[in-house]
Amino acid sequence: MVSSVVELTEYQVSQSRQITLEDWMQNPPDNKEWIDGQLVEKNGMTLKHGRVQSRLATGWRNYKDSSGQGGEVYTDAPCRTNKQGRRPDVSYLTPELVAQFGEAAVLPQSFPLSAEIVSPTDLAEDVIARSQEYLQSGGEEVWLVFPENKWIIVITQDRQFVFTSGKTVTTQIVLPGFSVSVDELLG
């Protein structure tokens, strides 16, 4: 009985590796991204990561509601970049894009505003490459959040801003007017 379970598991893993980006877009598996033809599980989430993700999503959601800007805030929602199938930790979709794509299984472009909360297992080169991938696929602003170092790097097409402990981070292009203390968000 155990060998048949092992064989079934191996079959499912090998089958899942063969999924195309188009298949992933039709039915994106929970907590998995489509990276270079492979399904890759998002991992490295810690309690701190989850807390920061929740705080940022709540902050963006409350601000878009109170400011009247509308749109939607998501956590781990799937999107397609020019290269991959991704799931940013937190993302914001403008009212215009909600009207256009709000019921799709996967957003067919990057979110205008995305945040990646960097875990201790993430490589800096990978995180920076991901931010560039978002910007090259319709994204306008990306937040790279480093909870352990209390840094937030905000990246747009032509500028990068670093916010550290004791500072207040602000949106630059998307969701204008939002701000939060780095220490409040990451504390």
OpenMM code with the backbone's topology and positions (N, CA, C; nanometers):
from openmm import Vec3, app, unit

residues = "MET VAL SER SER VAL VAL GLU LEU THR GLU TYR GLN VAL SER GLN SER ARG GLN ILE THR LEU GLU ASP TRP MET GLN ASN PRO PRO ASP ASN LYS GLU TRP ILE ASP GLY GLN LEU VAL GLU LYS ASN GLY MET THR LEU LYS HIS GLY ARG VAL GLN SER ARG LEU ALA THR GLY TRP ARG ASN TYR LYS ASP SER SER GLY GLN GLY GLY GLU VAL TYR THR ASP ALA PRO CYS ARG THR ASN LYS GLN GLY ARG ARG PRO ASP VAL SER TYR LEU THR PRO GLU LEU VAL ALA GLN PHE GLY GLU ALA ALA VAL LEU PRO GLN SER PHE PRO LEU SER ALA GLU ILE VAL SER PRO THR ASP LEU ALA GLU ASP VAL ILE ALA ARG SER GLN GLU TYR LEU GLN SER GLY GLY GLU GLU VAL TRP LEU VAL PHE PRO GLU ASN LYS TRP ILE ILE VAL ILE THR GLN ASP ARG GLN PHE VAL PHE THR SER GLY LYS THR VAL THR THR GLN ILE VAL LEU PRO GLY PHE SER VAL SER VAL ASP GLU LEU LEU GLY".split()
positions = [
    Vec3(0.0810, -0.1192, 0.0000),
    Vec3(0.0000, 0.0000, 0.0000),
    Vec3(0.0859, 0.1265, 0.0000),
    Vec3(0.1921, 0.1247, 0.0796),
    Vec3(0.2807, 0.2407, 0.0856),
    Vec3(0.3455, 0.2666, -0.0495),
    Vec3(0.3882, 0.1619, -0.1198),
    Vec3(0.4528, 0.1824, -0.2496),
    Vec3(0.3573, 0.2437, -0.3501),
    Vec3(0.2292, 0.2087, -0.3462),
    Vec3(0.1355, 0.2692, -0.4407),
    Vec3(0.1138, 0.4163, -0.4104),
    Vec3(0.1181, 0.4551, -0.2832),
    Vec3(0.1074, 0.5956, -0.2473),
    Vec3(0.2291, 0.6707, -0.2981),
    Vec3(0.3471, 0.6136, -0.2804),
    Vec3(0.4705, 0.6760, -0.3283),
    Vec3(0.4672, 0.6886, -0.4800),
    Vec3(0.4253, 0.5837, -0.5499),
    Vec3(0.4179, 0.5882, -0.6953),
    Vec3(0.3194, 0.6954, -0.7412),
    Vec3(0.2042, 0.7058, -0.6742),
    Vec3(0.1045, 0.8056, -0.7107),
    Vec3(0.1609, 0.9455, -0.6893),
    Vec3(0.2273, 0.9658, -0.5775),
    Vec3(0.2867, 1.0964, -0.5500),
    Vec3(0.3917, 1.1315, -0.6549),
    Vec3(0.4782, 1.0381, -0.6894),
    Vec3(0.5793, 1.0641, -0.7914),
    Vec3(0.5144, 1.0951, -0.9252),
    Vec3(0.4058, 1.0260, -0.9593),
    Vec3(0.3361, 1.0507, -1.0851),
    Vec3(0.2770, 1.1911, -1.0865),
    Vec3(0.2153, 1.2318, -0.9751),
    Vec3(0.1559, 1.3647, -0.9701),
    Vec3(0.2628, 1.4726, -0.9811),
    Vec3(0.3758, 1.4522, -0.9162),
    Vec3(0.4841, 1.5499, -0.9248),
    Vec3(0.5359, 1.5587, -1.0674),
    Vec3(0.5600, 1.4440, -1.1312),
    Vec3(0.6132, 1.4484, -1.2676),
    Vec3(0.5101, 1.5055, -1.3635),
    Vec3(0.3827, 1.4764, -1.3406),
    Vec3(0.2784, 1.5328, -1.4264),
    Vec3(0.2692, 1.6844, -1.4070),
    Vec3(0.2779, 1.7302, -1.2824),
    Vec3(0.2643, 1.8729, -1.2572),
    Vec3(0.3791, 1.9518, -1.3190),
    Vec3(0.4939, 1.8898, -1.3367),
    Vec3(0.6067, 1.9600, -1.3980),
    Vec3(0.5830, 1.9874, -1.5459),
    Vec3(0.4901, 1.9185, -1.6055),
    Vec3(0.4645, 1.9324, -1.7488),
    Vec3(0.3596, 2.0383, -1.7809),
    Vec3(0.3072, 2.1054, -1.6827),
    Vec3(0.2012, 2.2029, -1.7034),
    Vec3(0.2533, 2.3212, -1.7868),
    Vec3(0.1716, 2.3694, -1.8763),
    Vec3(0.2082, 2.4864, -1.9561),
    Vec3(0.1621, 2.6128, -1.8839),
    Vec3(0.2160, 2.7259, -1.9241),
    Vec3(0.1731, 2.8526, -1.8660),
    Vec3(0.0249, 2.8753, -1.8928),
    Vec3(-0.0220, 2.8365, -2.0101),
    Vec3(-0.1630, 2.8524, -2.0428),
    Vec3(-0.2505, 2.7672, -1.9507),
    Vec3(-0.2053, 2.6440, -1.9215),
    Vec3(-0.2784, 2.5579, -1.8271),
    Vec3(-0.2806, 2.6220, -1.6888),
    Vec3(-0.1655, 2.6730, -1.6449),
    Vec3(-0.1565, 2.7375, -1.5146),
    Vec3(-0.2535, 2.8557, -1.5075),
    Vec3(-0.2636, 2.9314, -1.6162),
    Vec3(-0.3525, 3.0484, -1.6171),
    Vec3(-0.4999, 3.0084, -1.6096),
    Vec3(-0.5353, 2.8925, -1.6621),
    Vec3(-0.6737, 2.8464, -1.6559),
    Vec3(-0.7127, 2.8002, -1.5156),
    Vec3(-0.6158, 2.7398, -1.4444),
    Vec3(-0.6446, 2.6836, -1.3133),
    Vec3(-0.5173, 2.6855, -1.2281),
    Vec3(-0.4796, 2.8026, -1.1763),
    Vec3(-0.3538, 2.8118, -1.1020),
    Vec3(-0.3619, 2.7366, -0.9687),
    Vec3(-0.2726, 2.6407, -0.9463),
    Vec3(-0.2737, 2.5676, -0.8197),
    Vec3(-0.2431, 2.6611, -0.7026),
    Vec3(-0.3065, 2.6336, -0.5892),
    Vec3(-0.2831, 2.7138, -0.4691),
    Vec3(-0.1355, 2.7162, -0.4329),
    Vec3(-0.0882, 2.8346, -0.3979),
    Vec3(0.0459, 2.8549, -0.3448),
    Vec3(0.1577, 2.8109, -0.4397),
    Vec3(0.1282, 2.8037, -0.5701),
    Vec3(0.2326, 2.7649, -0.6651),
    Vec3(0.2428, 2.8700, -0.7753),
    Vec3(0.3681, 2.8952, -0.8148),
    Vec3(0.3962, 2.9824, -0.9275),
    Vec3(0.4454, 2.8972, -1.0430),
    Vec3(0.4365, 2.9506, -1.1641),
    Vec3(0.4856, 2.8821, -1.2832),
    Vec3(0.6151, 2.9516, -1.3217),
    Vec3(0.7290, 2.8851, -1.2961),
    Vec3(0.8611, 2.9447, -1.3169),
    Vec3(0.9402, 2.8575, -1.4132),
    Vec3(0.9739, 2.9127, -1.5281),
    Vec3(1.0559, 2.8418, -1.6270),
    Vec3(1.0032, 2.7013, -1.6567),
    Vec3(0.8721, 2.6901, -1.6731),
    Vec3(0.8115, 2.5629, -1.7107),
    Vec3(0.7858, 2.4673, -1.5962),
    Vec3(0.8142, 2.5088, -1.4750),
    Vec3(0.7959, 2.4229, -1.3574),
    Vec3(0.6981, 2.4879, -1.2597),
    Vec3(0.6221, 2.4047, -1.1905),
    Vec3(0.5427, 2.4542, -1.0787),
    Vec3(0.6351, 2.4638, -0.9581),
    Vec3(0.6399, 2.5808, -0.8976),
    Vec3(0.7273, 2.6042, -0.7835),
    Vec3(0.6409, 2.6533, -0.6678),
    Vec3(0.6494, 2.5819, -0.5571),
    Vec3(0.5720, 2.6206, -0.4397),
    Vec3(0.6371, 2.7392, -0.3713),
    Vec3(0.5546, 2.8383, -0.3361),
    Vec3(0.6060, 2.9508, -0.2584),
    Vec3(0.6331, 2.8994, -0.1185),
    Vec3(0.7530, 2.9237, -0.0694),
    Vec3(0.7862, 2.8770, 0.0643),
    Vec3(0.8629, 2.9844, 0.1378),
    Vec3(0.9019, 2.9531, 0.2591),
    Vec3(0.9776, 3.0493, 0.3386),
    Vec3(0.8903, 3.1420, 0.4201),
    Vec3(0.7577, 3.1194, 0.4188),
    Vec3(0.6707, 3.2075, 0.4959),
    Vec3(0.6853, 3.1764, 0.6442),
    Vec3(0.7075, 3.2815, 0.7210),
    Vec3(0.7177, 3.2710, 0.8656),
    Vec3(0.6011, 3.3478, 0.9277),
    Vec3(0.5876, 3.3405, 1.0589),
    Vec3(0.4845, 3.4193, 1.1261),
    Vec3(0.5047, 3.5682, 1.0991),
    Vec3(0.6302, 3.6126, 1.1035),
    Vec3(0.6589, 3.7542, 1.0776),
    Vec3(0.6178, 3.7917, 0.9350),
    Vec3(0.6498, 3.7057, 0.8394),
    Vec3(0.6121, 3.7284, 0.6997),
    Vec3(0.4605, 3.7442, 0.6892),
    Vec3(0.3873, 3.6520, 0.7505),
    Vec3(0.2408, 3.6581, 0.7463),
    Vec3(0.1857, 3.7827, 0.8124),
    Vec3(0.2462, 3.8241, 0.9231),
    Vec3(0.2019, 3.9447, 0.9934),
    Vec3(0.2229, 4.0680, 0.9058),
    Vec3(0.3409, 4.0785, 0.8454),
    Vec3(0.3705, 4.1944, 0.7594),
    Vec3(0.2776, 4.1936, 0.6381),
    Vec3(0.2564, 4.0773, 0.5781),
    Vec3(0.1656, 4.0668, 0.4636),
    Vec3(0.0254, 4.1143, 0.5015),
    Vec3(-0.0233, 4.0701, 0.6151),
    Vec3(-0.1560, 4.1099, 0.6607),
    Vec3(-0.1638, 4.2599, 0.6883),
    Vec3(-0.0626, 4.3146, 0.7550),
    Vec3(-0.0620, 4.4584, 0.7851),
    Vec3(-0.0596, 4.5427, 0.6577),
    Vec3(0.0247, 4.5030, 0.5616),
    Vec3(0.0333, 4.5815, 0.4387),
    Vec3(-0.0969, 4.5726, 0.3594),
    Vec3(-0.1520, 4.4534, 0.3463),
    Vec3(-0.2783, 4.4384, 0.2737),
    Vec3(-0.3891, 4.5191, 0.3413),
    Vec3(-0.3954, 4.5147, 0.4732),
    Vec3(-0.4970, 4.5914, 0.5470),
    Vec3(-0.4752, 4.7411, 0.5271),
    Vec3(-0.3501, 4.7853, 0.5328),
    Vec3(-0.3204, 4.9278, 0.5127),
    Vec3(-0.3618, 4.9758, 0.3752),
    Vec3(-0.3228, 4.9020, 0.2717),
    Vec3(-0.3612, 4.9405, 0.1351),
    Vec3(-0.5128, 4.9370, 0.1190),
    Vec3(-0.5782, 4.8337, 0.1735),
    Vec3(-0.7236, 4.8196, 0.1596),
    Vec3(-0.7960, 4.9345, 0.2298),
    Vec3(-0.7571, 4.9623, 0.3530),
    Vec3(-0.8213, 5.0722, 0.4264),
    Vec3(-0.7994, 5.2058, 0.3558),
    Vec3(-0.6790, 5.2264, 0.3031),
    Vec3(-0.6500, 5.3527, 0.2359),
    Vec3(-0.7289, 5.3667, 0.1058),
    Vec3(-0.7340, 5.2639, 0.0253),
    Vec3(-0.8077, 5.2747, -0.1021),
    Vec3(-0.9554, 5.2984, -0.0756),
    Vec3(-1.0083, 5.2448, 0.0349),
    Vec3(-1.1484, 5.2693, 0.0702),
    Vec3(-1.1684, 5.4113, 0.1234),
    Vec3(-1.0863, 5.4528, 0.2193),
    Vec3(-1.1050, 5.5840, 0.2818),
    Vec3(-1.0746, 5.6988, 0.1863),
    Vec3(-0.9843, 5.6778, 0.0919),
    Vec3(-0.9487, 5.7843, -0.0035),
    Vec3(-1.0444, 5.7897, -0.1218),
    Vec3(-1.1280, 5.6876, -0.1346),
    Vec3(-1.2223, 5.6831, -0.2459),
    Vec3(-1.1597, 5.6404, -0.3773),
    Vec3(-1.0367, 5.5905, -0.3751),
    Vec3(-0.9703, 5.5515, -0.4994),
    Vec3(-1.0248, 5.4210, -0.5567),
    Vec3(-1.0851, 5.3407, -0.4709),
    Vec3(-1.1421, 5.2153, -0.5193),
    Vec3(-1.0356, 5.1156, -0.5598),
    Vec3(-1.0775, 5.0183, -0.6383),
    Vec3(-0.9882, 4.9108, -0.6770),
    Vec3(-0.9991, 4.7963, -0.5788),
    Vec3(-0.9042, 4.7048, -0.5877),
    Vec3(-0.9030, 4.5870, -0.5003),
    Vec3(-0.7610, 4.5571, -0.4549),
    Vec3(-0.7493, 4.5053, -0.3329),
    Vec3(-0.6223, 4.4605, -0.2771),
    Vec3(-0.6294, 4.3091, -0.2625),
    Vec3(-0.5222, 4.2415, -0.2986),
    Vec3(-0.5173, 4.0958, -0.2966),
    Vec3(-0.3926, 4.0485, -0.2224),
    Vec3(-0.3999, 3.9260, -0.1723),
    Vec3(-0.2813, 3.8579, -0.1209),
    Vec3(-0.2651, 3.7288, -0.1994),
    Vec3(-0.1428, 3.7040, -0.2434),
    Vec3(-0.1067, 3.5819, -0.3167),
    Vec3(-0.1952, 3.5561, -0.4388),
    Vec3(-0.2420, 3.6608, -0.5033),
    Vec3(-0.3262, 3.6454, -0.6228),
    Vec3(-0.2383, 3.6213, -0.7454),
    Vec3(-0.2807, 3.5335, -0.8355),
    Vec3(-0.1979, 3.5002, -0.9511),
    Vec3(-0.2021, 3.6066, -1.0605),
    Vec3(-0.0858, 3.6270, -1.1212),
    Vec3(-0.0754, 3.7145, -1.2376),
    Vec3(0.0264, 3.6545, -1.3332),
    Vec3(0.0147, 3.6950, -1.4576),
    Vec3(0.1107, 3.6507, -1.5588),
    Vec3(0.2030, 3.7674, -1.5917),
    Vec3(0.3305, 3.7408, -1.5880),
    Vec3(0.4267, 3.8395, -1.6341),
    Vec3(0.4646, 3.8014, -1.7774),
    Vec3(0.5571, 3.8747, -1.8356),
    Vec3(0.6022, 3.8400, -1.9703),
    Vec3(0.6734, 3.7058, -1.9740),
    Vec3(0.7181, 3.6572, -1.8570),
    Vec3(0.7979, 3.5351, -1.8520),
    Vec3(0.7362, 3.4226, -1.7703),
    Vec3(0.6625, 3.4561, -1.6634),
    Vec3(0.6256, 3.3572, -1.5630),
    Vec3(0.4809, 3.3731, -1.5181),
    Vec3(0.4390, 3.2806, -1.4346),
    Vec3(0.3140, 3.2907, -1.3606),
    Vec3(0.3498, 3.3170, -1.2155),
    Vec3(0.3127, 3.4312, -1.1630),
    Vec3(0.3570, 3.4752, -1.0299),
    Vec3(0.2389, 3.4945, -0.9347),
    Vec3(0.2720, 3.5069, -0.8070),
    Vec3(0.1770, 3.5367, -0.7004),
    Vec3(0.2432, 3.6357, -0.6039),
    Vec3(0.2320, 3.7665, -0.6301),
    Vec3(0.2905, 3.8627, -0.5362),
    Vec3(0.2272, 3.8466, -0.3980),
    Vec3(0.3038, 3.8772, -0.2947),
    Vec3(0.2519, 3.8643, -0.1587),
    Vec3(0.1321, 3.9568, -0.1353),
    Vec3(0.1420, 4.0809, -0.1814),
    Vec3(0.0319, 4.1770, -0.1715),
    Vec3(0.0282, 4.2526, -0.3036),
    Vec3(-0.0925, 4.2806, -0.3520),
    Vec3(-0.1039, 4.3540, -0.4789),
    Vec3(-0.2297, 4.4392, -0.4790),
    Vec3(-0.2259, 4.5406, -0.5630),
    Vec3(-0.3387, 4.6332, -0.5773),
    Vec3(-0.3729, 4.6428, -0.7250),
    Vec3(-0.5036, 4.6360, -0.7518),
    Vec3(-0.5558, 4.6468, -0.8873),
    Vec3(-0.6462, 4.7696, -0.8944),
    Vec3(-0.6194, 4.8577, -0.9894),
    Vec3(-0.6962, 4.9812, -1.0042),
    Vec3(-0.8413, 4.9507, -1.0414),
    Vec3(-0.9337, 5.0447, -1.0171),
    Vec3(-1.0741, 5.0219, -1.0529),
    Vec3(-1.0924, 4.9885, -1.2019),
    Vec3(-1.0143, 5.0539, -1.2883),
    Vec3(-1.0260, 5.0283, -1.4323),
    Vec3(-0.9880, 4.8840, -1.4658),
    Vec3(-0.8811, 4.8353, -1.4031),
    Vec3(-0.8380, 4.6970, -1.4294),
    Vec3(-0.9297, 4.5955, -1.3616),
    Vec3(-0.9898, 4.6332, -1.2485),
    Vec3(-1.0895, 4.5450, -1.1861),
    Vec3(-1.2068, 4.5277, -1.2823),
    Vec3(-1.2529, 4.6381, -1.3427),
    Vec3(-1.3643, 4.6298, -1.4382),
    Vec3(-1.3272, 4.5440, -1.5582),
    Vec3(-1.2027, 4.5508, -1.6006),
    Vec3(-1.1588, 4.4763, -1.7179),
    Vec3(-1.1268, 4.3300, -1.6875),
    Vec3(-1.0613, 4.3027, -1.5737),
    Vec3(-1.0096, 4.1679, -1.5468),
    Vec3(-1.0540, 4.1087, -1.4128),
    Vec3(-1.1405, 4.1748, -1.3398),
    Vec3(-1.1725, 4.1365, -1.2031),
    Vec3(-1.2234, 3.9956, -1.1824),
    Vec3(-1.2761, 3.9314, -1.2849),
    Vec3(-1.3286, 3.7956, -1.2693),
    Vec3(-1.2400, 3.6895, -1.3337),
    Vec3(-1.1268, 3.7287, -1.3865),
    Vec3(-1.0362, 3.6321, -1.4502),
    Vec3(-0.9740, 3.5411, -1.3449),
    Vec3(-0.9383, 3.4204, -1.3828),
    Vec3(-0.8692, 3.3288, -1.2911),
    Vec3(-0.7305, 3.3823, -1.2583),
    Vec3(-0.6667, 3.4463, -1.3561),
    Vec3(-0.5323, 3.5008, -1.3413),
    Vec3(-0.5288, 3.6363, -1.4105),
    Vec3(-0.4703, 3.7352, -1.3457),
    Vec3(-0.4518, 3.8641, -1.4109),
    Vec3(-0.3511, 3.8446, -1.5242),
    Vec3(-0.3842, 3.8814, -1.6492),
    Vec3(-0.2941, 3.8528, -1.7620),
    Vec3(-0.1760, 3.9491, -1.7752),
    Vec3(-0.1455, 4.0219, -1.6726),
    Vec3(-0.0327, 4.1146, -1.6690),
    Vec3(0.0076, 4.1286, -1.5224),
    Vec3(0.1101, 4.2060, -1.4947),
    Vec3(0.1468, 4.2342, -1.3559),
    Vec3(0.0463, 4.3301, -1.2947),
    Vec3(0.0350, 4.3250, -1.1634),
    Vec3(-0.0477, 4.4222, -1.0928),
    Vec3(0.0214, 4.5581, -1.0983),
    Vec3(-0.0543, 4.6676, -1.1038),
    Vec3(0.0087, 4.7994, -1.1050),
    Vec3(0.0974, 4.8236, -0.9828),
    Vec3(0.0540, 4.7724, -0.8663),
    Vec3(0.1297, 4.7867, -0.7421),
    Vec3(0.1421, 4.6484, -0.6792),
    Vec3(0.2658, 4.6045, -0.6587),
    Vec3(0.2919, 4.4728, -0.5999),
    Vec3(0.3910, 4.4868, -0.4862),
    Vec3(0.3808, 4.3958, -0.3896),
    Vec3(0.4780, 4.3900, -0.2812),
    Vec3(0.5241, 4.2463, -0.2640),
    Vec3(0.6522, 4.2313, -0.2474),
    Vec3(0.7117, 4.1025, -0.2140),
    Vec3(0.7749, 4.1163, -0.0765),
    Vec3(0.7358, 4.0294, 0.0144),
    Vec3(0.7931, 4.0282, 0.1482),
    Vec3(0.9054, 3.9258, 0.1457),
    Vec3(1.0247, 3.9733, 0.1641),
    Vec3(1.1441, 3.8915, 0.1469),
    Vec3(1.1652, 3.8046, 0.2706),
    Vec3(1.1756, 3.6748, 0.2465),
    Vec3(1.1996, 3.5812, 0.3562),
    Vec3(1.3489, 3.5527, 0.3675),
    Vec3(1.3918, 3.4974, 0.4803),
    Vec3(1.5344, 3.4692, 0.4989),
    Vec3(1.5919, 3.3729, 0.3949),
    Vec3(1.5077, 3.2938, 0.3292),
    Vec3(1.5577, 3.1985, 0.2295),
    Vec3(1.5655, 3.2579, 0.0890),
    Vec3(1.5121, 3.3785, 0.0690),
    Vec3(1.5147, 3.4417, -0.0638),
    Vec3(1.6544, 3.4956, -0.0966),
    Vec3(1.6933, 3.4825, -0.2220),
    Vec3(1.8188, 3.5403, -0.2695),
    Vec3(1.7928, 3.6809, -0.3220),
    Vec3(1.8796, 3.7744, -0.2882),
    Vec3(1.8621, 3.9135, -0.3302),
    Vec3(1.8486, 3.9257, -0.4809),
    Vec3(1.9309, 3.8533, -0.5554),
    Vec3(1.9268, 3.8610, -0.7017),
    Vec3(1.7905, 3.8180, -0.7557),
    Vec3(1.7327, 3.7157, -0.6953),
    Vec3(1.6021, 3.6666, -0.7394),
    Vec3(1.4915, 3.7685, -0.7116),
    Vec3(1.4971, 3.8298, -0.5951),
    Vec3(1.3951, 3.9272, -0.5570),
    Vec3(1.4030, 4.0508, -0.6467),
    Vec3(1.5233, 4.0968, -0.6731),
    Vec3(1.5409, 4.2131, -0.7607),
    Vec3(1.4967, 4.1797, -0.9027),
    Vec3(1.5318, 4.0612, -0.9508),
    Vec3(1.4889, 4.0188, -1.0847),
    Vec3(1.3364, 4.0120, -1.0929),
    Vec3(1.2739, 3.9650, -0.9868),
    Vec3(1.1275, 3.9571, -0.9846),
    Vec3(1.0657, 4.0968, -0.9944),
    Vec3(1.1238, 4.1937, -0.9242),
    Vec3(1.0697, 4.3302, -0.9312),
    Vec3(1.0815, 4.3845, -1.0731),
    Vec3(1.1922, 4.3570, -1.1401),
    Vec3(1.2090, 4.4014, -1.2784),
    Vec3(1.1099, 4.3308, -1.3711),
    Vec3(1.0864, 4.2053, -1.3447),
    Vec3(0.9887, 4.1280, -1.4231),
    Vec3(0.8495, 4.1904, -1.4112),
    Vec3(0.8102, 4.2288, -1.2898),
    Vec3(0.6802, 4.2943, -1.2708),
    Vec3(0.6740, 4.4256, -1.3491),
    Vec3(0.7806, 4.5050, -1.3398),
    Vec3(0.7806, 4.6351, -1.4079),
    Vec3(0.7802, 4.6207, -1.5595),
    Vec3(0.8391, 4.5154, -1.6119),
    Vec3(0.8411, 4.4928, -1.7569),
    Vec3(0.7116, 4.4297, -1.8085),
    Vec3(0.6199, 4.3984, -1.7174),
    Vec3(0.4963, 4.3285, -1.7556),
    Vec3(0.3718, 4.4071, -1.7172),
    Vec3(0.3833, 4.5397, -1.7140),
    Vec3(0.2672, 4.6237, -1.6848),
    Vec3(0.2635, 4.6805, -1.5448),
    Vec3(0.3523, 4.6344, -1.4567),
    Vec3(0.3580, 4.6904, -1.3219),
    Vec3(0.4156, 4.8313, -1.3251),
    Vec3(0.3727, 4.9143, -1.2310),
    Vec3(0.4219, 5.0516, -1.2235),
    Vec3(0.5054, 5.0780, -1.0992),
    Vec3(0.4792, 4.9984, -0.9939),
    Vec3(0.5482, 5.0205, -0.8673),
    Vec3(0.5572, 4.8871, -0.7934),
    Vec3(0.6762, 4.8587, -0.7396),
    Vec3(0.6996, 4.7346, -0.6658),
    Vec3(0.7633, 4.7697, -0.5322),
    Vec3(0.7102, 4.7091, -0.4268),
    Vec3(0.7684, 4.7226, -0.2944),
    Vec3(0.8400, 4.5932, -0.2596),
    Vec3(0.9673, 4.6024, -0.2229),
    Vec3(1.0423, 4.4888, -0.1696),
    Vec3(1.0575, 4.5143, -0.0201),
    Vec3(0.9957, 4.4286, 0.0587),
    Vec3(0.9867, 4.4485, 0.2030),
    Vec3(1.0810, 4.3497, 0.2723),
    Vec3(1.1746, 4.4030, 0.3483),
    Vec3(1.2739, 4.3228, 0.4199),
    Vec3(1.2459, 4.3318, 0.5699),
    Vec3(1.1615, 4.2427, 0.6238),
    Vec3(1.1240, 4.2523, 0.7653),
    Vec3(1.2416, 4.2392, 0.8613),
    Vec3(1.3369, 4.1531, 0.8315),
    Vec3(1.4482, 4.1298, 0.9231),
    Vec3(1.5387, 4.2522, 0.9349),
    Vec3(1.5571, 4.3252, 0.8267),
    Vec3(1.6455, 4.4424, 0.8258),
    Vec3(1.5700, 4.5730, 0.8471),
    Vec3(1.4353, 4.5647, 0.8448),
    Vec3(1.3491, 4.6837, 0.8530),
    Vec3(1.3819, 4.7822, 0.7404),
    Vec3(1.3844, 4.7271, 0.6202),
    Vec3(1.4023, 4.8060, 0.4981),
    Vec3(1.2822, 4.7821, 0.4073),
    Vec3(1.2432, 4.8868, 0.3354),
    Vec3(1.1465, 4.8741, 0.2268),
    Vec3(1.2044, 4.9487, 0.1088),
    Vec3(1.2203, 4.8782, -0.0017),
    Vec3(1.2700, 4.9393, -0.1251),
    Vec3(1.1512, 4.9522, -0.2189),
    Vec3(1.1247, 5.0735, -0.2637),
    Vec3(1.0158, 5.0998, -0.3582),
    Vec3(1.0794, 5.1279, -0.4935),
    Vec3(1.0360, 5.0508, -0.5937),
    Vec3(1.0970, 5.0587, -0.7264),
    Vec3(0.9908, 5.0956, -0.8288),
    Vec3(1.0228, 5.1941, -0.9131),
    Vec3(0.9390, 5.2288, -1.0281),
    Vec3(1.0257, 5.2113, -1.1526),
    Vec3(0.9707, 5.2444, -1.2681),
    Vec3(1.0463, 5.2289, -1.3929),
    Vec3(1.1792, 5.3047, -1.3915),
    Vec3(1.1799, 5.4213, -1.3291),
    Vec3(1.3003, 5.5039, -1.3391),
    Vec3(1.3614, 5.5468, -1.2057),
    Vec3(1.3054, 5.4986, -1.0931),
    Vec3(1.3590, 5.5405, -0.9636),
    Vec3(1.3507, 5.4280, -0.8615),
    Vec3(1.4371, 5.4363, -0.7609),
    Vec3(1.4364, 5.3435, -0.6494),
    Vec3(1.4494, 5.4266, -0.5219),
    Vec3(1.3709, 5.3885, -0.4225),
    Vec3(1.3720, 5.4585, -0.2948),
    Vec3(1.3931, 5.3551, -0.1851),
    Vec3(1.4749, 5.3887, -0.0857),
    Vec3(1.4974, 5.2993, 0.0269),
    Vec3(1.4457, 5.3683, 0.1526),
    Vec3(1.3566, 5.2989, 0.2231),
    Vec3(1.3004, 5.3488, 0.3475),
    Vec3(1.3454, 5.2545, 0.4586),
    Vec3(1.3976, 5.3101, 0.5672),
    Vec3(1.4519, 5.2292, 0.6769),
    Vec3(1.3795, 5.2635, 0.8072),
    Vec3(1.4163, 5.1943, 0.9127),
    Vec3(1.3582, 5.2176, 1.0448),
    Vec3(1.3619, 5.3666, 1.0788),
    Vec3(1.2532, 5.4166, 1.1346),
    Vec3(1.2431, 5.5583, 1.1679),
    Vec3(1.1866, 5.6439, 1.0565),
    Vec3(1.1692, 5.5861, 0.9368),
    Vec3(1.1172, 5.6600, 0.8206),
    Vec3(0.9723, 5.6210, 0.7925),
    Vec3(0.9100, 5.6988, 0.7059),
    Vec3(0.7752, 5.6695, 0.6597),
    Vec3(0.7821, 5.6371, 0.5115),
    Vec3(0.7320, 5.5199, 0.4734),
    Vec3(0.7312, 5.4781, 0.3332),
    Vec3(0.6022, 5.5282, 0.2690),
    Vec3(0.6135, 5.5735, 0.1441),
    Vec3(0.4973, 5.6238, 0.0711),
    Vec3(0.4919, 5.5609, -0.0680),
    Vec3(0.3714, 5.5495, -0.1190),
    Vec3(0.3578, 5.5057, -0.2578),
    Vec3(0.4094, 5.6176, -0.3467),
    Vec3(0.4591, 5.5794, -0.4637),
    Vec3(0.5194, 5.6763, -0.5547),
    Vec3(0.4304, 5.7065, -0.6748),
    Vec3(0.3603, 5.6067, -0.7263),
    Vec3(0.2805, 5.6228, -0.8484),
    Vec3(0.1374, 5.5732, -0.8278),
    Vec3(0.1264, 5.4495, -0.7804),
    Vec3(-0.0033, 5.3827, -0.7688),
    Vec3(-0.0545, 5.3989, -0.6261),
    Vec3(-0.1844, 5.4151, -0.6104),
    Vec3(-0.2472, 5.4378, -0.4802),
    Vec3(-0.1873, 5.5622, -0.4143),
    Vec3(-0.1878, 5.6747, -0.4891),
    Vec3(-0.1204, 5.7960, -0.4414),
    Vec3(-0.1718, 5.8418, -0.3052),
    Vec3(-0.0752, 5.8816, -0.2215),
    Vec3(-0.1067, 5.9352, -0.0903),
    Vec3(-0.0947, 5.8353, 0.0232),
    Vec3(-0.0781, 5.7070, -0.0076),
    Vec3(-0.0648, 5.6089, 0.0998),
    Vec3(0.0720, 5.6221, 0.1647),
    Vec3(0.0742, 5.6168, 0.2969),
    Vec3(0.2012, 5.6156, 0.3694),
    Vec3(0.1841, 5.5360, 0.4983),
    Vec3(0.2955, 5.4810, 0.5448),
    Vec3(0.2968, 5.4061, 0.6705),
    Vec3(0.4385, 5.4099, 0.7254),
    Vec3(0.4487, 5.4139, 0.8557),
    Vec3(0.5783, 5.4083, 0.9218),
    Vec3(0.6403, 5.2706, 0.8999),
    Vec3(0.7673, 5.2691, 0.8640),
    Vec3(0.8395, 5.1422, 0.8454),
    Vec3(0.8309, 5.0613, 0.9750),
    Vec3(0.8501, 5.1270, 1.0885),
    Vec3(0.8480, 5.0561, 1.2173),
    Vec3(0.7086, 5.0009, 1.2495),
    Vec3(0.6046, 5.0743, 1.2142),
    Vec3(0.4672, 5.0268, 1.2372),
    Vec3(0.4383, 4.9046, 1.1510),
    Vec3(0.4794, 4.9086, 1.0256),
    Vec3(0.4535, 4.7985, 0.9350),
    Vec3(0.5370, 4.6760, 0.9711),
    Vec3(0.6612, 4.6960, 1.0053),
    Vec3(0.7521, 4.5824, 1.0241),
    Vec3(0.7772, 4.5469, 1.1705),
    Vec3(0.7204, 4.6268, 1.2641),
    Vec3(0.7436, 4.6018, 1.4065),
    Vec3(0.6675, 4.4833, 1.4601),
] * unit.nanometer
topology = app.Topology()
chain = topology.addChain("A")
for resn in residues:
    res = topology.addResidue(resn, chain)
    for name in ("N", "CA", "C"):
        topology.addAtom(name, app.Element.getBySymbol(name[0]), res)
